[in-house]
């Protein structure tokens, strides 16, 4: 079973999503599914006191911490 959602986003965000979809050869729905999955993983990790961010693959150092989500 699945649920359809309707959302309103800015034109700028829509353009960025269109660009990402084209570059990754996917569609907006798949981008939103992945984004929501990532958000929920981040939410659960933060509840456990973990940091969320981007790690340099060579040094394994947290380069960018994502806050405020």
Steps between C-alpha positions, in 0.01 A plus 500: 500500500618854437387851583500802273614829653461850361759759600581857411864594442670814374586540133870505592477170688297348216771603252771343716301177528444495122875545448587223746245266340641560154862458611428180693265362233214458747177684576369740761305231685812292551694804618229579757489138619877498549497842667231392745682175574819696567312748720347221709840332544646835605213557742552163668878549517468844657266358766788267591746790522670431168623766260382524143731624230732448208817301556817521292546146362879516524540639852169381644475848654163671537536790258149647517260450788136538401303681768158653527296231324 
